[in-house]
């Protein structure tokens, strides 16, 4: 997921995407533990996507 795509989403869409990525990350951890993991590169991609989304969500929140 590119940063331009992330910035174009609304905060609700970002939260939903973040939830989906966390679920996928959880599933990949189980696949790794059971030895069924095929796309090992996906773990790093998901981590970076989660970081991007969290960064953009934080910047879109009003300053308190």
C-alpha positions as CSV (number, residue, x, y, z in Angstrom):
1,X,0.0,0.0,0.0
2,X,1.4,3.3,-1.1
3,X,1.5,6.4,1.2
4,X,-0.6,8.4,-1.3
5,X,-3.3,5.7,-1.1
6,X,-3.3,5.8,2.7
7,X,-3.5,9.6,2.8
8,X,-6.5,9.6,0.6
9,X,-8.6,7.4,3.0
10,X,-10.9,8.8,5.6
11,X,-10.1,8.1,9.3
12,X,-12.9,5.4,9.4
13,X,-11.5,3.7,6.3
14,X,-8.1,3.8,7.9
15,X,-9.3,2.2,11.1
16,X,-11.0,-0.5,9.1
17,X,-7.9,-1.2,7.0
18,X,-5.8,-1.3,10.2
19,X,-8.1,-3.8,11.7
20,X,-7.9,-6.0,8.6
21,X,-4.1,-5.8,8.5
22,X,-3.9,-6.8,12.2
23,X,-6.0,-9.8,11.5
24,X,-3.9,-10.8,8.6
25,X,-0.7,-10.3,10.7
26,X,-2.2,-12.6,13.4
27,X,-3.0,-15.3,10.8
28,X,0.5,-15.1,9.3
29,X,2.0,-15.6,12.8
30,X,0.0,-18.8,13.2
31,X,1.0,-19.9,9.7
32,X,4.7,-19.4,10.6
33,X,4.3,-21.3,13.8
34,X,2.7,-24.3,12.1
35,X,5.1,-24.2,9.2
36,X,2.5,-23.4,6.6
37,X,3.8,-20.0,5.6
38,X,4.3,-19.5,1.9
39,X,4.7,-15.7,1.4
40,X,7.3,-14.8,4.0
41,X,7.8,-11.3,2.5
42,X,4.2,-10.5,3.4
43,X,5.1,-10.2,7.1
44,X,7.3,-7.2,6.5
45,X,4.9,-5.6,4.1
46,X,2.1,-5.8,6.6
47,X,4.3,-4.3,9.4
48,X,5.1,-1.4,7.2
49,X,1.5,-0.8,6.1
50,X,0.4,-0.8,9.7
51,X,3.0,1.8,10.6
52,X,2.0,3.9,7.6
53,X,-1.7,3.8,8.6
54,X,-0.9,4.6,12.2
55,X,1.2,7.5,11.2
56,X,-1.5,9.0,8.9
57,X,-4.2,8.4,11.5
58,X,-2.2,10.2,14.1
59,X,-1.6,13.2,11.8
60,X,-5.3,13.4,11.0
61,X,-6.4,13.5,14.6
62,X,-7.0,17.0,16.0
63,X,-4.3,18.3,18.2
64,X,-5.3,18.3,21.9
